[in-house]
């Protein structure tokens, strides 16, 4: 009787132990993916946010996992896996994760001396890869051993290997999805990267503590016979050789990581590319993989022929990928953008449902393949940790190569849709070459594979499918050419009016020939503010029209050198090919691609400024949509401090702002951050059209006033609008020159610094902009209520100009009074256009009269200062 009671107590103890250990597997997955999210972001800032730098970091991450899986699995041959070993691995992760904090400043300190060696892409990858190895290989090496060691602890019987190993894999992947969800949606926005990394380290230490306690409790409570139990050495059927099993592990990893690259690229065509959107895609992939693994665990417990089950999964997965293009075309209505006017919660829910409906079926089915391979290993398992470690290592190596091949080879050579077709073919061919033995199911799967291959290659034409989506307003545009780069889809489109646009993915418009005046003024306004800029740096190339504007030798003869950095090589190709000839014997960019003064670099402009000691008179940063993944770092204090160090004496930094993609909160954060970094900050106009206004914050290292020298003052006269009537001009109705420069001046932000004290400072560690902007703008965009345009912008400018009016503004004091009034003229014109758009004609005409009166005083003042000249057209 006593013996039975002890046995019952032991059984309960074992059940509780198993439950807790499965919980630790989930928590381990949470910390692992939290680290991946954090490290990819932090090393992207350090190495540059290029596709090659991201691939280098990701490869090192998975290389560490693979090496750790193999090493710790092999070590079980000499040292039996225990929970104490597992606890030590978790402690190893926590301790070595701290190395990232120590190594990051080391790389930043060495970067300027290393940069001359990084002109060669191969050398750059080697240097960044070496530092990535130093930073993240040690913790990932320990991570890789966790599942094999736990598998060795939990798997006691040979026939349980497939079931338990697949379950561990599935639970760990569930934890991974939870880690992405917590990191991206809550922890980083609330606490920042450093604190979130600290929480992950704390989680590893907690897991280690619990594992150690369970090991001690088990040692005290379990009878010696049960404690010493080993995996049964019962021999099972050998359906496949070990080399074939490992080859299939490789194929599974290759296909799944390759598909993840393709899925991420494709879904970027239909969603706003924010940090939340990319995180949601990853979460959906991980949930489907976890579901597949758990389903494989259940399947492994059935009497289904293991070889037939594997063939069936391969054929079903290959079939799902074959018809995936048709499925996503149907679900997304030919890659139409998701409705961005929903609430943030509704938008995320809609995106999640779209992702599950499109990539879910194929991801779930193919996610079963690797876990189910473990069922095929049961017949030869002697040491579960060793077998599990070897299989995981090979699978991870396959994943590394799959991601690299699809991202850097297949997309460029085969295109997006053919790449899907190639991976589907891979799975179906593997099903064809599996040995059938006596299995009728394998034979039937072979026949089905042949049938699907024929349909896929003959009945489906991926080349006829769209390469990119079309947002509202671009449905009438003609696709001229598109490129599948390693990081995005770049396309050139042409409107019925003949204007050309360069677009990234579906929605990010880099500029168009229709906005030549506005884009040129993004360079010309800073040139006039500075007055004598010889060396100019452009952070972002886009169409090249902005950078090309400073090459006008008549207007800016002092320019000696121009450096323009563009992140995507295909954007440079598109600009060179389609944004040069204007069709009238001239160029849109003043010979940007042939002028010997110009250096165009395909690299991260922020990284270039960090690495090179070269200084500039003007650093001109393009319009970066703050909601885009990674763009928030270009509005951070860390970046602004680097910029400040790269300004020559008297230099200025110009950050153009898309007001239609900012709310008052984002504008306040950016302004507060600029004020914290520069001694003087001013606000300037460019595009005044209601709903698509653009402005610039200009930072000076030392306070200065506007230049007063005259060239030909009447060349700055306003262009008369038709019959003196109120119209909607494209841009400002003024010929830009030094005398008319105050028209573009808006406000002295330094004088109003106290107005922005309540806003947080945006930093690399606390990326307020990148995480807040998608949520704030979900209430409306492109002129809808939340964006800082039209009436919202009028209210902001009223508060700024009322408290710091332009007439007594010290920045304008050297100018004659009729020029100091010009900022009020621009404000009045903007109000007139807004009120007319709103249907308030009476107020619109009142503001128009105010604008006209100011114009008349300016014109009369200029006439008294110099003899009349013919205005430049």
C-alpha positions in Angstrom: 0.0 0.0 0.0 2.8 2.4 0.9 4.6 1.5 -2.3 1.6 2.4 -4.4 1.3 5.7 -2.7 4.9 6.6 -3.4 4.5 5.6 -7.0 1.4 7.8 -7.4 3.3 10.8 -5.8 6.2 10.2 -8.2 3.9 10.1 -11.2 2.3 13.4 -10.1 5.8 14.9 -9.7 6.8 13.8 -13.1 3.7 15.2 -14.7 4.2 18.5 -13.0 7.9 18.5 -14.0 6.9 17.8 -17.6 4.3 20.6 -17.6 6.8 23.2 -16.2 9.5 22.2 -18.6 7.1 22.7 -21.5 6.4 26.1 -20.1 10.1 26.8 -20.0 10.4 25.8 -23.7 7.8 28.5 -24.5 9.6 31.1 -22.4 12.9 30.2 -24.1 11.3 30.9 -27.4 10.0 34.3 -26.1 13.5 35.4 -25.2 15.1 34.1 -28.4 12.9 36.0 -30.8 13.0 39.1 -28.5 16.7 39.0 -28.9 16.5 38.6 -32.7 14.1 41.6 -33.0 16.4 43.7 -30.8 19.7 42.6 -32.4 18.5 43.0 -35.9 17.4 46.6 -35.2 20.5 47.6 -33.1 23.0 46.1 -35.5 21.1 47.6 -38.4 21.8 51.0 -36.9 25.4 50.1 -36.4 26.1 48.4 -39.7 23.7 50.3 -41.9 20.2 49.4 -42.8 21.1 47.8 -46.1 19.8 44.4 -47.2 23.4 43.0 -47.2 24.0 44.2 -43.6 20.7 42.7 -42.5 21.5 39.4 -44.2 24.9 39.3 -42.6 23.4 39.8 -39.1 20.6 37.2 -39.7 23.1 34.7 -41.1 25.3 35.0 -38.0 22.3 34.7 -35.7 21.2 31.4 -37.4 24.9 30.2 -37.7 25.2 30.5 -33.9 21.9 28.5 -33.5 23.1 25.8 -35.9 26.6 25.5 -34.3 25.1 25.4 -30.8 22.5 22.7 -31.8 25.2 20.6 -33.3 27.8 21.0 -30.5 25.5 20.5 -27.5 23.7 17.7 -29.2 27.1 15.9 -29.8 28.2 16.6 -26.2 25.4 14.4 -25.0 27.5 11.5 -26.2 29.9 12.1 -23.3 27.8 14.0 -20.7 24.2 13.0 -20.2 21.8 15.9 -20.7 20.4 17.2 -17.4 18.3 20.2 -16.3 21.4 21.6 -14.7 23.1 21.6 -18.1 20.0 23.4 -19.5 20.1 25.9 -16.7 23.8 26.6 -17.5 22.9 27.2 -21.1 20.3 29.8 -20.1 22.8 31.5 -17.9 25.3 31.5 -20.8 22.7 33.2 -23.0 22.2 35.9 -20.4 25.8 36.6 -19.7 27.0 36.6 -23.3 24.0 38.8 -24.4 25.7 41.5 -22.3 28.6 41.4 -24.8 26.4 43.2 -27.3 26.4 46.3 -25.1 30.2 46.2 -24.8 30.9 45.5 -28.4 28.6 48.1 -30.0 30.6 51.1 -28.8 33.8 49.3 -29.8 32.6 49.0 -33.4 31.4 52.6 -33.4 34.8 53.7 -32.1 36.7 51.7 -34.8 34.3 52.4 -37.7 36.1 55.6 -39.0 39.4 53.8 -39.2 37.7 50.7 -40.8 35.6 52.6 -43.3 38.4 53.1 -45.9 38.6 49.3 -46.1 34.9 48.9 -46.7 34.7 50.3 -50.2 34.7 46.8 -51.5 31.3 45.1 -50.8 33.2 41.9 -49.9 35.4 43.6 -47.4 32.4 45.4 -45.9 30.5 42.2 -45.4 33.6 40.5 -43.9 34.2 43.3 -41.4 30.5 43.5 -40.4 30.3 39.8 -40.2 33.3 39.6 -37.9 31.8 42.0 -35.5 28.4 40.3 -35.7 30.2 37.1 -34.8 31.8 38.8 -31.8 28.5 40.3 -30.7 25.8 37.7 -31.2 27.4 34.4 -32.0 28.1 33.5 -28.3 24.6 33.9 -27.0 23.1 32.2 -30.1 25.5 29.4 -29.6 24.1 28.7 -26.2 20.5 29.2 -27.5 21.1 26.5 -30.1 21.7 23.9 -27.3 18.5 24.5 -25.4 16.1 22.4 -27.4 18.5 19.4 -27.9 19.3 19.3 -24.2 15.7 19.5 -23.1 14.8 16.9 -25.6 17.4 14.7 -24.1 15.8 15.2 -20.7 12.2 14.6 -21.7 12.5 11.8 -24.3 12.8 8.6 -22.4 11.4 6.1 -24.9 12.6 5.7 -28.5 9.0 5.6 -29.8 8.3 9.0 -28.2 11.1 10.8 -30.1 9.0 12.0 -33.0 6.0 13.1 -30.8 8.0 14.9 -28.1 10.6 16.5 -30.3 7.9 17.9 -32.6 6.0 19.2 -29.6 9.1 20.9 -28.2 9.7 22.5 -31.6 6.1 23.7 -31.8 6.0 25.1 -28.3 9.3 26.9 -28.7 7.9 28.5 -31.9 4.8 29.6 -30.1 7.1 31.3 -27.6 8.9 32.9 -30.5 5.7 34.4 -31.9 4.9 35.7 -28.4 8.3 37.2 -28.2 7.8 39.2 -31.4 4.4 40.3 -30.3 5.5 41.5 -26.9 8.7 43.2 -28.2 7.2 45.0 -31.1 3.8 46.0 -29.8 4.5 46.7 -26.1 7.9 46.4 -24.6 10.0 48.5 -27.1 7.4 51.2 -27.4 7.0 51.5 -23.6 10.5 50.8 -22.4 13.0 51.0 -25.3 15.5 48.6 -26.6 18.0 48.5 -23.7 15.3 47.9 -21.1 13.6 45.2 -23.3 17.0 43.5 -23.8 17.4 43.6 -20.0 14.0 41.9 -19.6 15.1 39.2 -22.0 18.3 38.6 -20.0 16.2 38.5 -16.8 13.9 36.0 -18.4 16.8 33.7 -19.2 18.0 33.9 -15.6 14.5 33.1 -14.4 14.4 30.1 -16.7 17.8 28.9 -15.4 16.7 29.3 -11.8 13.5 27.3 -12.4 15.3 24.6 -14.3 17.9 24.3 -11.5 15.2 24.1 -8.8 13.2 21.4 -10.8 16.4 19.4 -11.2 17.1 19.5 -7.4 13.5 18.7 -6.6 13.4 15.8 -9.0 16.6 14.4 -7.6 15.1 14.4 -4.1 11.7 13.0 -5.1 12.2 10.4 -7.8 13.3 6.9 -7.0 16.7 5.9 -8.3 15.3 3.4 -10.9 13.1 6.1 -12.5 15.8 8.8 -12.3 18.3 6.6 -14.1 16.0 5.5 -16.9 17.3 5.7 -20.4 15.9 5.9 -23.8 14.9 2.5 -25.0 17.3 1.0 -27.4 14.5 -0.8 -29.3 15.3 -0.7 -32.9 12.6 0.7 -35.2 12.2 0.5 -39.0 14.8 2.2 -41.0 12.8 3.7 -43.9 15.4 6.3 -44.9 19.1 6.5 -44.3 20.4 9.1 -41.9 22.0 11.1 -44.8 18.7 11.3 -46.6 16.9 12.4 -43.4 19.5 15.2 -43.0 19.2 16.1 -46.6 15.4 16.5 -46.1 16.1 18.6 -43.0 18.3 20.9 -45.2 15.6 21.1 -47.9 12.9 22.0 -45.3 15.0 24.8 -43.8 16.0 26.1 -47.2 12.4 26.2 -48.4 10.8 27.7 -45.2 13.3 30.5 -44.8 13.3 31.2 -48.5 9.5 31.4 -48.5 9.6 33.7 -45.5 11.7 36.2 -47.5 9.3 36.0 -50.4 6.2 36.3 -48.3 7.6 39.3 -46.5 8.4 40.9 -49.8 5.0 40.2 -51.3 2.9 41.3 -48.4 4.9 44.6 -48.3 3.1 45.4 -51.6 -0.3 45.6 -49.8 0.4 47.0 -46.3 1.9 50.2 -44.9 5.5 49.2 -44.3 5.7 50.0 -40.6 7.5 48.1 -37.8 4.1 46.7 -36.8 3.3 45.4 -40.3 6.5 43.5 -40.6 6.2 42.2 -37.1 2.7 41.0 -37.8 3.9 39.1 -40.9 6.6 37.4 -38.8 4.0 36.5 -36.1 1.7 34.9 -38.6 4.5 32.9 -40.0 5.7 31.7 -36.6 2.1 30.8 -35.5 1.6 28.7 -38.6 5.0 27.0 -38.1 4.1 26.3 -34.5 0.7 24.9 -35.6 2.3 22.7 -38.2 4.8 21.4 -35.6 2.1 20.6 -33.1 0.0 18.9 -35.8 3.1 16.9 -36.8 3.5 15.9 -33.1 -0.1 14.5 -33.2 0.5 12.9 -36.6 3.6 11.2 -35.2 1.4 9.4 -32.6 -0.8 7.8 -35.3 -0.2 4.5 -37.1 0.3 6.3 -40.4 3.2 5.0 -42.4 6.0 7.6 -41.7 7.3 7.5 -45.3 3.8 8.0 -46.7 3.0 10.7 -44.3 6.2 12.6 -45.3 5.4 12.2 -49.0 1.9 13.5 -48.4 3.1 16.6 -46.5 5.6 17.4 -49.3 3.0 17.1 -52.0 0.3 19.1 -50.1 2.9 21.8 -49.3 4.2 22.0 -52.9 0.6 22.2 -54.2 -0.2 25.0 -51.7 2.8 27.0 -53.0 2.0 26.3 -56.6 -1.4 27.9 -56.2 -0.3 30.6 -53.7 0.0 33.3 -56.4 -3.6 32.8 -57.5 -4.7 32.7 -53.9 -3.1 36.0 -52.9 -4.3 37.7 -56.1 -7.9 36.7 -55.2 -7.7 37.6 -51.5 -5.9 40.9 -52.1 -7.8 41.9 -55.3 -4.7 41.9 -57.4 -2.4 43.4 -54.7 -4.5 46.3 -53.7 -3.3 48.2 -50.6 -5.2 47.5 -47.4 -7.5 50.3 -46.3 -5.3 52.7 -44.2 -8.2 54.8 -42.9 -9.2 52.2 -40.3 -8.3 52.4 -36.7 -4.9 50.9 -35.8 -6.5 47.8 -34.2 -8.8 47.2 -37.2 -5.9 47.7 -39.6 -3.7 45.2 -37.7 -6.7 42.7 -37.5 -7.3 43.1 -41.3 -3.7 42.5 -42.0 -3.4 39.5 -39.8 -6.5 37.9 -41.4 -5.1 38.6 -44.9 -1.8 37.1 -43.9 -3.4 34.0 -42.4 -5.7 33.6 -45.5 -2.8 33.8 -48.0 0.4 32.4 -46.4 -1.3 30.4 -43.7 -2.2 27.2 -45.6 1.2 26.6 -47.2 3.1 27.7 -44.1 1.1 25.3 -41.9 1.6 22.4 -44.3 5.3 22.9 -44.9 5.8 23.7 -41.2 4.9 20.1 -40.5 7.7 18.7 -42.7 10.7 19.2 -40.4 9.0 18.2 -37.2 7.6 15.1 -38.9 11.0 14.1 -40.1 11.7 13.3 -36.5 9.2 10.5 -36.7 11.3 9.0 -39.4 14.3 9.0 -37.1 12.7 7.0 -34.3 14.1 3.7 -35.6 17.7 4.8 -35.1 17.5 7.2 -32.1 20.0 6.2 -29.3 20.7 9.6 -27.9 17.8 12.0 -28.4 19.9 15.2 -27.7 22.5 14.2 -30.3 19.9 13.4 -33.0 17.8 16.5 -32.3 20.9 18.7 -32.3 22.2 17.4 -35.6 18.8 17.7 -37.3 18.2 21.2 -36.0 21.7 22.3 -37.1 21.3 21.0 -40.6 17.8 22.5 -40.9 19.2 25.9 -39.7 22.0 25.8 -42.2 19.5 25.1 -45.0 17.5 28.1 -43.7 20.5 30.4 -43.9 21.1 29.4 -47.5 17.5 29.6 -48.5 17.1 33.2 -47.2 20.3 34.3 -49.0 19.5 32.5 -52.3 15.9 33.8 -52.4 16.9 37.3 -51.3 19.9 37.9 -53.4 19.7 35.5 -56.3 16.2 34.2 -57.1 14.4 37.5 -56.8 16.8 39.2 -59.2 17.1 36.4 -61.7 13.7 34.7 -61.6 11.5 37.4 -60.2 9.0 37.1 -57.4 6.4 34.8 -58.9 8.9 32.5 -60.5 10.7 32.2 -57.2 7.6 30.8 -55.6 7.2 28.4 -58.5 10.8 27.3 -58.1 10.3 26.4 -54.4 7.1 24.6 -55.1 8.9 22.6 -57.7 11.7 21.8 -55.2 9.2 20.3 -52.7 7.3 18.3 -55.4 10.6 16.9 -56.9 11.7 15.8 -53.4 8.3 13.9 -53.1 9.0 12.3 -56.4 12.4 10.9 -55.5 11.4 9.5 -52.1 11.8 5.7 -52.1 8.3 4.2 -52.1 9.0 0.7 -50.8 5.7 -1.1 -50.4 3.8 2.1 -49.6 0.8 2.7 -51.8 0.5 6.2 -50.3 4.0 7.2 -51.5 3.1 5.9 -55.0 -0.1 7.9 -55.0 1.8 11.0 -53.9 4.3 10.6 -56.7 1.5 10.6 -59.2 0.0 13.7 -57.6 3.3 15.5 -57.7 3.7 14.9 -61.4 0.2 16.2 -62.0 0.8 19.4 -60.0 4.1 20.0 -61.6 2.5 19.9 -65.1 -0.3 22.2 -64.0 2.1 24.6 -62.3 4.5 24.9 -65.3 2.0 24.8 -68.1 -1.3 26.0 -66.7 0.0 28.9 -64.6 1.9 31.9 -66.0 3.4 33.9 -63.2 4.9 36.5 -65.6 1.4 37.8 -66.3 0.8 38.7 -62.6 1.4 42.2 -61.3 4.8 42.8 -59.7 3.5 45.6 -57.4 0.3 46.9 -56.0 -1.4 50.1 -56.9 -2.7 52.5 -54.2 -5.7 54.7 -54.7 -4.9 57.5 -57.1 -2.4 55.5 -59.2 -4.8 53.1 -60.9 -4.4 55.0 -64.2 -0.7 54.9 -64.2 1.3 52.7 -66.6 4.0 50.5 -65.2 7.2 51.3 -67.2 9.6 49.0 -65.5 10.2 47.3 -62.2 13.1 45.7 -60.4 13.1 43.1 -57.6 16.0 44.3 -55.4 17.3 42.4 -52.3 15.3 44.6 -50.0 12.2 45.9 -51.9 10.4 46.2 -55.2 11.3 49.4 -57.2 9.1 50.5 -60.0 8.8 53.4 -62.5 5.3 54.4 -63.4 4.0 56.9 -65.9 0.8 58.9 -65.6 -1.6 59.6 -68.6 -0.1 63.1 -68.6 3.4 61.8 -69.1 4.8 62.4 -65.6 7.1 59.7 -64.3 7.2 58.4 -60.7 9.7 56.2 -58.8 8.0 54.0 -56.2 9.2 51.6 -53.6 6.9 48.6 -53.1 3.4 49.9 -53.7 3.0 53.1 -51.7 6.3 54.9 -51.1 6.6 57.5 -53.8 10.1 58.8 -54.0 9.1 61.7 -56.3 8.0 62.5 -59.8 8.7 64.7 -62.7 5.5 66.6 -62.0 7.0 67.9 -58.8 10.2 69.2 -60.4 9.9 72.7 -58.9 9.1 71.4 -55.4 11.9 68.8 -55.4 14.4 71.3 -56.8 13.5 73.8 -54.1 14.4 71.1 -51.5 18.0 71.9 -52.5 17.8 75.5 -53.5 16.2 76.8 -50.3 19.1 75.4 -48.2 21.6 76.7 -50.7 20.2 80.3 -50.2 20.0 79.9 -46.5 23.7 79.0 -46.3 24.8 81.5 -48.9 28.1 79.9 -49.9 27.9 76.1 -49.7 30.7 74.3 -51.5 30.3 70.8 -50.2 26.8 69.3 -49.9 25.6 65.9 -48.7 22.3 64.4 -49.6 20.8 61.8 -47.4 18.6 60.0 -49.9 18.7 60.3 -53.7 15.2 59.4 -54.9 14.7 60.8 -58.4 17.9 62.8 -58.2 16.1 66.1 -59.0 16.9 67.6 -55.6 20.6 66.8 -55.7 20.8 67.9 -59.3 19.4 71.3 -58.5 22.7 72.4 -56.8 24.7 71.6 -60.0 23.4 74.7 -61.8 26.7 76.5 -62.4 25.1 79.8 -63.1 23.1 79.9 -59.9 25.6 78.1 -57.7 29.1 78.4 -59.1 30.7 77.9 -55.7 29.7 74.2 -55.5 32.7 72.0 -55.5 31.5 68.5 -54.4 28.2 66.7 -53.9 27.8 63.3 -52.2 24.4 61.6 -52.4 23.7 58.3 -50.6 20.9 56.0 -51.6 20.0 52.9 -49.8 18.7 50.9 -52.8 20.8 50.4 -55.9 17.8 49.9 -58.1 16.5 53.4 -57.2 19.8 54.8 -58.6 19.3 52.7 -61.7 15.7 53.9 -62.1 16.7 57.6 -61.7 19.6 57.3 -64.1 17.4 55.6 -66.7 14.1 57.4 -66.5 14.7 60.7 -64.6 17.4 62.3 -66.8 16.0 63.3 -70.2 13.2 65.8 -69.8 12.0 65.3 -73.4 13.0 68.9 -74.4 16.7 68.6 -74.9 17.5 69.1 -71.2 17.6 67.0 -68.0 15.6 66.9 -64.9 18.7 66.6 -62.8 21.3 68.9 -64.4 23.6 66.0 -65.4 23.8 64.5 -61.9 25.1 61.1 -63.2 27.8 62.6 -65.4 29.0 65.6 -63.4 32.6 65.0 -62.1 31.7 66.9 -58.9 29.2 64.2 -57.9 29.7 61.0 -56.0 26.7 58.7 -55.7 27.1 56.1 -53.0 24.8 53.1 -52.7 24.8 52.8 -48.9 23.0 53.8 -45.7 23.5 57.6 -45.6 23.4 57.6 -41.8 26.1 54.9 -41.6 28.2 56.9 -44.1 28.1 60.0 -41.9 29.0 57.9 -38.9 32.0 56.3 -40.6 33.6 59.0 -42.8 35.3 62.1 -41.2 34.4 64.2 -44.2 32.6 67.5 -43.4 29.9 69.4 -45.3 28.5 72.8 -45.5 25.0 71.4 -46.0 23.6 68.0 -45.0 20.2 67.8 -46.7 17.9 64.9 -45.5 15.1 63.9 -47.8 11.4 63.5 -46.8 11.3 60.2 -44.8 7.9 58.9 -44.0 8.2 58.4 -40.2 5.9 55.4 -40.0 8.1 53.3 -42.3 10.1 50.6 -40.7 13.6 52.0 -39.8 12.8 55.6 -40.8 12.4 56.7 -37.2 16.2 56.4 -36.7 16.7 59.3 -39.1 14.8 61.5 -36.7 16.8 60.4 -33.6 19.1 62.5 -31.4 21.9 59.9 -32.0 21.6 60.6 -35.7 21.4 64.4 -35.3 24.5 64.4 -33.1 26.4 62.5 -35.8 25.2 65.1 -38.3 26.3 67.9 -36.2 29.9 66.5 -36.0 29.9 66.3 -39.8 29.0 70.0 -40.4 31.7 72.4 -41.4 31.9 75.7 -39.5 28.8 77.7 -40.5 27.2 74.5 -41.9 23.5 73.7 -41.7 21.4 70.5 -41.4 18.1 70.4 -43.3 15.5 67.8 -42.4 12.5 67.9 -44.7 9.2 66.8 -43.2 6.1 65.3 -44.9 3.5 67.1 -42.9 0.8 64.8 -44.4 2.5 61.9 -42.6 2.9 63.6 -39.2 0.6 64.4 -36.4 1.2 67.2 -33.9 2.8 64.6 -31.6 5.4 63.5 -34.2 6.2 67.1 -35.2 6.6 68.0 -31.5 8.9 65.0 -30.9 11.1 65.8 -34.0 11.3 69.5 -33.1 12.2 68.8 -29.5 14.9 66.4 -30.6 16.3 68.9 -33.1 16.2 71.7 -30.5 18.2 69.4 -28.1 20.8 68.8 -30.8 21.3 72.3 -32.5 21.8 75.8 -31.1 19.3 77.3 -33.6 16.4 75.6 -35.3 14.1 77.3 -37.8 11.0 76.1 -39.8 10.6 76.6 -43.5 8.0 76.0 -46.2 8.3 74.2 -49.5 5.0 72.7 -50.7 2.0 74.8 -49.6 -0.8 72.8 -51.3 -3.4 71.8 -48.6 -3.2 68.1 -47.7 0.3 67.5 -49.0 2.2 70.3 -47.3 6.0 69.8 -46.8 8.3 71.8 -44.6 11.8 71.7 -43.2 13.5 72.1 -39.9 16.9 73.7 -40.3 19.5 73.2 -37.6 22.5 75.5 -37.2 25.5 74.8 -35.0 25.8 78.5 -34.2 23.0 81.1 -34.4 23.0 83.2 -37.6 20.6 85.5 -39.5 19.5 85.2 -43.1 21.8 86.5 -45.8 21.0 90.0 -47.1 23.1 90.3 -50.3 21.2 91.0 -53.5 21.8 89.4 -56.8 19.1 90.7 -59.1 16.3 91.5 -56.7 13.5 91.7 -59.1 14.2 88.2 -60.3 12.6 87.3 -57.0 9.3 88.9 -57.9 6.2 86.9 -57.4 4.7 85.4 -60.5 1.3 87.0 -61.1 -1.5 84.5 -60.8 -4.1 84.5 -63.6 -6.1 87.7 -63.4 -5.0 88.2 -59.9 -7.4 85.5 -58.8 -7.1 82.8 -56.1 -5.9 79.5 -57.6 -4.3 76.3 -56.4 -0.7 76.6 -57.5 1.6 73.6 -57.5 4.1 74.9 -54.9 4.6 78.5 -54.0 3.9 81.2 -56.5 7.4 82.8 -56.2 10.6 82.7 -58.0 13.1 81.7 -55.4 16.2 83.8 -54.8 17.9 85.5 -51.9 15.5 88.5 -51.7 12.4 86.3 -51.8 13.9 83.7 -49.4 12.0 85.1 -46.3 8.7 84.0 -48.1 9.8 80.4 -47.4 10.7 81.2 -43.8 8.1 80.2 -41.3 9.1 80.4 -37.6 12.0 80.6 -35.2 11.7 77.3 -33.3 14.5 78.1 -30.9 12.6 81.1 -29.6 9.6 78.9 -29.0 11.5 75.9 -27.5 9.5 76.0 -24.3 6.4 75.1 -26.4 8.0 71.7 -27.1 9.4 70.9 -23.6 6.6 68.4 -22.9 7.5 66.1 -25.8 9.9 63.2 -25.4 13.2 63.1 -27.2 13.4 60.5 -30.0 16.5 58.3 -29.6 17.8 55.0 -31.1 17.1 53.3 -27.8 13.6 54.9 -27.4 12.3 55.2 -31.0 9.2 57.2 -30.2 8.6 58.3 -33.8 8.7 54.9 -35.4 6.3 53.2 -33.0 3.9 56.1 -32.4 3.4 57.3 -35.9 1.5 54.3 -37.4 -0.9 54.4 -34.4 -1.4 58.1 -34.5 -1.9 58.3 -38.3 -4.4 55.4 -38.2 -7.0 58.0 -37.4 -6.4 59.5 -40.8 -3.7 60.3 -43.4 -3.2 62.4 -46.5 -5.3 65.3 -45.2 -7.6 63.3 -42.8 -8.2 64.7 -39.3 -5.0 63.5 -37.5 -2.4 64.6 -40.0 -0.7 68.0 -39.5 -2.0 69.6 -42.6 -4.7 72.2 -43.7 -6.6 73.4 -40.5 -4.3 71.5 -38.1 -1.2 73.2 -39.6 -2.9 76.6 -39.6 -3.5 76.3 -35.9 0.2 75.3 -35.2 1.6 78.1 -37.3 -0.7 80.6 -35.6 0.7 79.6 -32.2 4.3 79.9 -33.5 4.0 83.2 -35.4 1.8 84.9 -32.8 4.4 84.3 -30.1 7.4 85.0 -32.3 6.2 87.3 -35.1 8.6 87.7 -38.1 9.0 91.5 -38.0 11.0 91.5 -34.7 12.4 88.0 -35.2 16.2 88.3 -34.7 16.9 85.9 -37.5 15.3 88.5 -39.9 16.7 91.7 -38.3 19.3 92.3 -41.0 16.6 92.4 -43.7 14.6 95.4 -44.9 11.1 95.5 -43.4 9.3 94.7 -46.6 11.1 91.4 -46.7 10.5 90.6 -43.1 6.8 90.6 -43.9 7.1 87.8 -46.4 6.6 84.9 -43.9 3.1 86.4 -43.2 2.4 86.4 -46.9 3.1 82.7 -47.2 0.9 82.0 -44.2 -1.9 84.0 -45.6 -1.7 82.3 -49.0 -1.7 78.9 -47.3 -4.8 79.9 -45.3 -6.5 81.1 -48.5 -6.0 77.8 -50.2 -7.1 75.8 -47.2 -10.3 77.8 -46.7 -11.1 77.6 -50.3 -10.7 73.8 -50.2 -13.0 73.8 -47.2 -15.6 75.8 -49.0 -15.3 79.0 -46.9 -15.0 81.4 -49.8 -15.4 84.5 -47.7 -12.5 83.7 -45.4 -10.4 82.5 -48.4 -10.8 85.9 -50.2 -9.9 87.8 -47.0 -6.7 85.8 -46.7 -6.0 86.3 -50.4 -6.3 90.1 -49.9 -3.9 89.9 -47.0 -1.5 88.0 -49.2 -1.9 90.5 -52.1 -1.3 93.5 -49.9 1.9 92.0 -48.5 3.0 91.2 -52.1 2.4 94.8 -53.2 4.5 96.2 -50.3 7.3 93.7 -51.1 7.2 94.5 -54.8 7.3 98.3 -54.2 10.1 97.9 -51.7 12.2 95.9 -54.2 11.6 98.5 -56.9 13.1 101.2 -54.7 16.2 99.1 -53.9 17.3 98.3 -57.5 16.5 99.2 -61.1 13.9 96.9 -62.8 15.2 93.8 -64.6 13.4 91.1 -66.6 12.3 88.3 -64.3 13.8 85.0 -64.9 11.1 82.6 -66.2 
